Amino acid sequence: MWFDDLPEGGSWASLWHGYILCGDCSGIRKVAEDCPACKSPALLPKRHLIRLEGGTEVEVADAFMGAEARYEDWVYLMMLEREWKRPLVDADRYPGIAESNRPAPRAAIVLVFWSYFETRIDRLFREGMRDVGAAIREDLLRRYASVGARLDRLYRIVFGATYWSDLSDLGFERVATLLQYIQQRRNEFAHGQPATIDEEIINDLVEALKDEHEAWIAVFNKRATHPR
């Protein structure tokens, strides 16, 4: 899988490594590449000699704002990695639940991922409606509080499309299909069918995690940037 190519000791949270916020449009880009949103050219980081009080000189490199929204973005990915890698014990197989109703031992991966996904959808709307009055923005987000309503009805109101159609238009149709499937299974889990989260969907999610990350960034750059 994608994480097999990580350097030794590399964390799943490294999906955010190398990404910064563009200073020209607030899109998500990499330092050494043109901004995919506004085409601002690649950056050439420099080092600067700073003289401290007392005369000591220190060489300091350019610093850039990371593209993650907050520390939790890293934590969610680290939690997913830990859940995937940890050894299973008998209790993880839910022996006290009828076999036909048991979720997969690592079903928490799907639930944690969906929470992480919802936070990024919230960020997408907040940034995409940055120029809308704060009262209107907050009212819309309250009216369409569920992620299902946001991905469909609110998305149509704000962006004139759906999240799924944006993914497909940007070349991530397989990610769109998988996310819709995960949404369905997660909802079934929440409404009395825990066995719907099985090993197959967990494996499919983990395998696609890097693609899903890049897909969300592509949508963000399409819908939530603000060129100066």
Buried (B, 14 or more C-beta within 10 A) or exposed (E): EBBEEBEEEEBBBBBBBEBBBBBBBBBBBBEEEBBBBBEBEEBEEEEEEEEEEEEEEEEEEEEBEBBBBEEEBBEBBEBBBEBBEEEEEEEBBBEEEEEEEBBBBBBBBBBBBBBBBBBBBBBBBBBBBEEBEEEEBEEBBEEBEEBEEBBBBBBEEBBEBBBBBBBBBBEBBBBBBBBBEBBEBBEBBEEEEBBBBBEEBBBBBBEBBBBBBBBBBBBBBBBBBBEE
